[in-house]
Amino acid sequence: MKFEFGSFVVDTEMEPWRSEGLRIAFYSAPGTRKSYTVAATIIEPTLKEGGTVVIFEPKSEWHTLKQSFGNVLVVGGPFQDVPLATNHAKVYAESVVKHGVSMVFDFTETEDEDLVRFAAEFLARLFTLENVARRPILLFFEELSEYCPFSPKGKLVPPWIYERMASRIVKIATQGRALGINMVATSQRPAQLNFTVRMMMNLSFYGKFHPKDLNEIKEVLSAYSLPESVKETAEKCVNMPHGHWLVITSEKAFYTVIDAKRITPHGADTPKIEYTAPLTGEIKTVMEQLAETIRVALEREKEQETELSKLKRQIEELTGEIRRRDDEIRELRIALRVKEAHVPEKVEKAGLDPAVVREAIFKLRNEIVGAVDRAVAHLFSEPARQSSDVVNMWLEKLPSPCAKKIFKFLADHKGVKFTKSQIALQTGYSTSSGTFNTALSLLKRNNLVKFDGNLWWFE
């Protein structure tokens, strides 16, 4: 396939692209038509040839592709064809790989942590499936530095969760070529992008930047071995007209002018869709199946939440009953222990031996406790497997062996509270150890364990 960037043409059947694959990035300031250029030169030509495209967008722009391309589904956002179920990323990945459906993932209404978890799971599943399928896929990230930053510092999501997603992107950048995954990205701030990913891009376009970004762009461009023919590149980027780009490949660097026109309107300029291309029979069937799968999954989650709420109420009621019975038992114990104590009035009236009454109350209390245990077992029977998956994920991501050991010990004794000394004894550390105390602080700071000022436990 050929991609035209002004007078510069990339033929994927020719070297070096045949061997290297395509990893393309467009870097420039806001409002310089990065997305428009990517659509006109890469995304739309790929769709026109019947290719499969996956787009990650932070705001609604790419839904307009539906006007001309019937194999594009929008997932999530205000223009959705199917909802975005963040707990079921694998379902979408399988539709992309097995059926060749192109998808636009609109994360406009998605919380940061849900987005990160979804992206990590989706990319992992995509990579696994492509090991067998080897379907050519164009994977596009709008503002890649948001997904794979140079550093996750300052993000709302805990760093190791964020790094899990970023590591998937690095893996695709470094290993995706052999599987048929070609990555495309845009970014306003290339210096804030993961360095490995930035340098793995074998076709980079640098457009116009704001004068205040001059030093940052100089630093970015210093990582390349630029020829004498492109001197003072950073200064030129600051003053570069729209449509003019500095092109850097693995072999050379030069300037080009791109004035390609889009087939579909730019979503940022045209929020309304006046016409949508009809879906093909196969894609329509896949969409219906996907929508039904997601609907069932969401309904199941809702039912589980309803059942959980019901069981929690039952447990609260039974717990209250236990407290009431405990008070009765306490009264009887006091009465039985005091010399020449009068038999409680309700026992005397019934003509029963106090010991018999006490045994009956203990039996009733045990029955109530048993009912609570059964309710709790039912409450956590299904989520237990999910909890186990979460624990395993954290064990993989925690940075220190000590933190992992403490977390595993507390998770294995879920709900049981331990003192600091007990934890140290069970994990083989000293309570005065800096490593041990740092690990506890790490777990507490990220809400992985609970601490009430004296005792520690895992919920």
C-alpha positions, 0 to 999 in steps of 0.5 A: 500500500502507498501513503502520500505525504506531499511529494514524499511517498511511502510504499510498504512493499519497498524497503525500508518499510517492508522490513521495518513496518510503519510507526508514524508520528505527527508532532506539532502545536495545537490547531496545526491540523495534525489529526486532519493530516493523519486522517487524509494521508493515513486513516482514510486511505487505509479504510478505503483499501478495506484495512482495519483501523483502531483509534483511541481518542480523548474527545469526539472527533473521529466519528465522522468516518462513519459517513463514508466507511461502513465498517467503522464502529464508534464505541462509547461517547455521544456518537456511539454505535455500541457502549464502552464496557470498560470491564470487557476490553477483550470482547472488542479486541476479538471483534477487531482481530477476528472480524476486521471491524474498525473501531473508534474508542471515544473516551470522552465520558470515561474516568482516567482509571477505567480508561487505563485499565481498559486500554491495558487489557485491550492492547494485551488481548490484541497483541495475543490474538495477533500472534496467531491471526497476523491481521494487518491493523493500524493502531492510532493514538490521538495525543499519545503522550497521554497514554504513554508519557515520559513519566506518569508523575502527576497522573491521577492514576497510581504510577504502576497502574499507568505503567501497565498500560504504557508498557503495552504500548512500548511492547507494540512499538518494539514488537508489533511489526512482526504481528502486523500491528502498525502504530500511528500517533499524534502529540503536542508535546513530544518531549513528554512522550516515552523516549523508547516509543518516540525513538521507535517511530521510523517516520516522524513529522515535526510541524509548527510549534509555539516559540515558547517550545523552542528549547524543548524542541531543540532537546527532542531533535538533538536525539536524532542524527540530522544531516547538514541539509536541515540545519536550525531545524528547531528554529524552522519548526517555530516559524514553519507555515501550516502544512509544512513538515520536517520529515525524519526517517531511519535513513534521512531527514528533509522537508515536505509540504502536505496539502491532502484533503479529507474524504470525511469532515473533520470531527472538531469542525463538524459535530453533526453527521448528516449522512452515514454510510450503510453498514455491510451485512457482515459488519452489521451482524458483528455490531449486533452481536457485539452490542448484545454481548455488551448488553448482557455483560452490563445487565449481569453486572447490574444484577450482581450489584443488586444482589450484593446490595440485597445480601449486604442488607441481610447481613446488616439485619442478621448482625443486628440480631446477633447483637441483640442476642448477645445482650440477652446472653450477657444478662443471663450470664450475670444472673447465673454467676451472682450468688442467690440471684433471682432467675430472670422474670421471663425464664421464671414465667416459662418454668425453664431451667436457666441453663436450658435457656442459655443453651437455647440462646447459644444455639439460636446465636450459632444459627444466626452466625451460620446464616451470616456466614452463608450470606457472606459466602454467597456474597463473595463467591463470584467476586472472590475470583475477581478479587484473586485476579486483582491481587495477582495483578498487584503482586505483579506490579508492586515495586519491592519484594517486601511490599509483595510479601506483606500484601500477599500475607494480608490478602491471604488472610482477607478481613483478619486484622494484624498488628505491625509486629505480627505482620513483621513476624509472619513475613520475616522482617523487622518492625524497625526495618526501613524496607518494611516500613516503606512497604507498609506506607506504600500499601497504605498510601495506595489504598491496597490495605486498611489501617486504623491506627493500630491494626492492618488488614486487607478487604 
